[in-house]
């Protein structure tokens, strides 16, 4: 079965955990963002052509395929056979790499990632003893974007952490699955850094495939050049032939690049994809071919077209961005060669989704303000932001904040403005005269995790207001306790006619342990819902929380928030997510996600 991205029924969140844990949830395989011949995105590792034997530890033995009832799979999603071991030739040139790079200097696959526990990543055992095939299956089927900004931030941290490789999967393939999910989330920088954290001689066919996606998402075709030689020995994908031509040109070999381009053109490749490759090749030293890109007749912006056009500073028609998946717009925001003016239209959504931090969004508007070359409405936003920080009087700063908050007409845009103003909001004194804007000031600070500055407002906000509810959820003190009368106060005052907001408060407080079981059950019953969800997903995330496996909790939380809007998140799901996060040591994420539910509805 599939998970609806709009349904609020808790049954839509169920998953079947059978056998070794092959999931029955999520999406069909995403439509390919690459030109014809690139395949439809990462799939279970295909049978490769004969390759040089990799040095270092051998991959785990391939387990026997587990039968999966087809009625438990998403429509069109059929079981994939596991890869069969490739024939092993005798010594080749690639084998000699082990003499160039001593074993002690090579990076173990368990360190695929760039955040260790010591530098802010999750613990090495964050996936616990879960079956690797189950974990990969969950990752592959997660639909994006997710409802919660804070969950997206937590997922990025989990996916780039240096965690142990789970049982029954190859470490390079596990890195590929994590990077592929990051690509789909729009995390281009993180995805590229993750694939680059694996030594090239350890790459598998799946990792080659995802590495191409990650480098294209980052508009970095040159990053393919260290891979292109060995990639062609294990992959028949047309893209690596194009990459060989590009890399020859970038290496200052225009004649070789020209011959390869001409060969591809004779084989029927005279289209915008080949022209973009030819343009990249011409960027190298002594490049002699001038290439003009015409977008007439191009109806779709693939990762290939986006990556190569961006790398060569080729203008892309706005219509193609408008029709592209959201992750392509998020890639654009992270492209260093793109001007602030060109990145700005996509930055607010990226910030609301957790791709950009509040500080990064402020910095982008600062560049706009300094250059003064953006459209007038964006310059006005930049000016108001400067006023919110530096205006001579407090009244002027608050007035600037209100102009920023009142500008957008859509819910996502309004939340993005809260992200933009987080640190400016923290500079407003917590006093009675400023309490009229406390709801938005508190919500704004919490978008950036500024819980302590936000808590200064507690004595100055009315019991039962939105600001009070968010502070009750965000309070870092573990001793905070409430009762049903507190919930009733919010239902009458803060939530008003919005029953869902009152339900979310109850779910968040119960998940954080701030309501007794009796009060939580009574409050939920009075609001016509149950906290406990009788389904496999709830059982799975509760178990991951009890076992203190934070990466699994994050992953299962993402399964439960596969909806672009908080209106699609049932209160039962929030309760189980917050409870499991708190149990697994992710208290900060639990509090921020619970408070976000009030701010976003």
Steps between C-alpha positions, in 0.01 A plus 500: 500500500614860463499782748274787405666838501177676597292257703478565870390148586748317719446187295685669217816476706500123549788289375540126482809365672535148369781250460825691524311826489420570135276806530167538334484874511585812306534606144557349161853554374547873421493602137850523364658845492765386256493481120400178323731212580566604860235275653233590751711579801674270746366148512633188664848442367490363144719218383822678402740429221827336602688748716831519678484338838463772764762516768415499866225311683268298282130591496260299710377179337190555292200355688238291331213710362207528737159435341284811524123477458423721204186637664722670760702692242416842357332495157757426234770418755612139455768315695848542358747210493821540689825544313704195415874508566700617201778289353835595650781555252862464596721795583417823316622856516231590752629231734826691516317782680552314824873556460446872444260537795597288801225316680538714811439815294181375337167606645280219629150493356359533849627857487309595189376840605651821629355530851642286775344477843776733621413766241121502535398181324293216641671210682664230290234248606211735422326238278520235771473140388245562225532313173678710239264395222207622705672835563585546133145411402363768730740760362422416139126540544488823701322774311616860534466774609416419862251698704739612773795734457659360816454141389672581170791652692518190720488270199794681340700453818414131517580430136844664503608353834783247509295200605576132496394309188191290583499128445422351156598808295821619339643816655535684169143410404380625838677830438330513160152457646563775754635735234208427268253599771698818560482580128122456506474719808686775313816469710746527211804600705449226758440235233820585312704510821364160597592326174842666510560356846534153341835407344461463124634145491216393731221626270224261393275537194230652719736755648625598154140564399419710805833685483405627156168626637670668795762679290238616252283629784797705617569616140844339524570301181874517570435288808417210268846492348672293770224241455447487126775249416391225738132587470499395136630157595199428721222703340343517156332832576528746215575779743850371571581515128389862502705555815811356334473762229447779751794392714731478198414859419541617858841328508616715209464231232267667249577260214413194707188670634394596146541146373289363783229763447491431126475126564205552734335729247532240226324256731196723518595722790451839333269651761511752782662246733794444268527871423527576870772236535680657205473840665655364821782343300566837339556656842840330522831641390529544123128430457414605148131415453240769549164351598165675515224342708144538376226396742216504246335162504654403836212426732678359802790606719697186583789482744734472203365816336487689827851401610680568172311819420568638846868401485543683168292801609244426231167672566216256571146612417294568815220279364723196537570582865131555564418150374799326660481304827563709810844348556629660178412844634677414826812397306493842333515676835820314589682559169798729572532616138142632494452866593305596815229655282448171315501293819265726691165390347554146631665585832190556717357158417840342559517665843149393592590142407821498703745511208623851589565617854365828633853643493551396136171661398591823681839499329337462159273799558801690630672447166185619323486810720865579434481450124163670454441324169203272580135572418357783708281276717801290603709808568216620723516173694875538542452857620235395754728226626779750557251724685393206718858470621628857502212749519556778753190425708330185622171604340671527161656156538166342588330684212761360259441149633126535453546615140712194434254262664194651333644499149447142372148375437574127507568289809843378391611853414388631837696229678807580290481858627500369857821312416648817349434709810601251773802687632342841457205374706740384771616860533156629601476544878258259668268750663131572531488788248634268229273207587254576220742335257614226738341218296706579193812602689509168684418300186776683313766431762412131515547456124872541572497301824539809721311344788668687787437849354143393429447380858562855624150576375325252730412753775356739241272278291143408595431144606328324212647717221696365203824637644426331834428167326824512302698583814341212690620269223842659441600538866836322545424436869419130549283581802226688314157347576150608396147376556171480315394847611805644321399316184144628534633856531679466169204336330286801590749781448788407268351231280158660479307334222802298381455163670813360335729747684357394837548135404861569405565664837367194681702266276818701549464534876419130538797399284730719709364351824359834615148367550420206722365195319161562656484867398633424153241229439218717634605802293528291185161344560341842547643599161379187321830328430722232649869539570590137451498382138438132442722439198841366406655843445421608857635171635819542297580857605412427863738203494779707342454755775512239775818353348653851485576480129480869396566455128220246473269732691582782255441273203167368627396853593559598137279209396229650720534852359491432127281798433604850391265668745438465873128463428579146385667397828261325742540582870560130572803510271640806679455326836693190395773702325557733796487215751752287306734792449499583869562135590793470257686808619369743237327725752587823319343383174198369690437838660557703184276277285223511761518881516518521120163324476338799673683759290422331168125440539 
